[in-house]
């Protein structure tokens, strides 16, 4: 399938917003949806507040591509499904995103999107309306997960 990464990333960055450091957010210092911990792992050093504030879409794009889009096999997912699974991966990790997708398509959730999951997705998205239904199911799973978190409020 053709990659929707650039469009999906633009949507994610819009919803993630700019720099924040909310004491109630377990992610801590974050910019463009990238936590200081994630950026530290990516660049190999603890970032300063200045460095975090100076993140740009161009700087974070390779991180999002490799750590999230590629991890959920975004290029192999149907349009719509690719975006919602990518967004979940950004917020909750690629493994959890894969498990949510797998549970919606009837595959044993193991956190890795492989041939069985991809085949099940094809079956579940044989028409545009079925794709929309799958997207809605995944979103329902995400909301259910969020509501289970003590920080949901």
ABEGO torsion letter per residue (X at the ends): XBBAAAAAAAAAAAAAEBBBBBAABAAEBBBGGBBAAAAAAAAGBBBBAAAAAABBAAAAAAAAAAAAAAAAGAAABBBGAAAAAAAAAAAAEAAAAAAAAAAAAGBBBAGBBBAAAAAAAAAAAABAAAAAAAAAAAAAAAAAAAAABAAAX
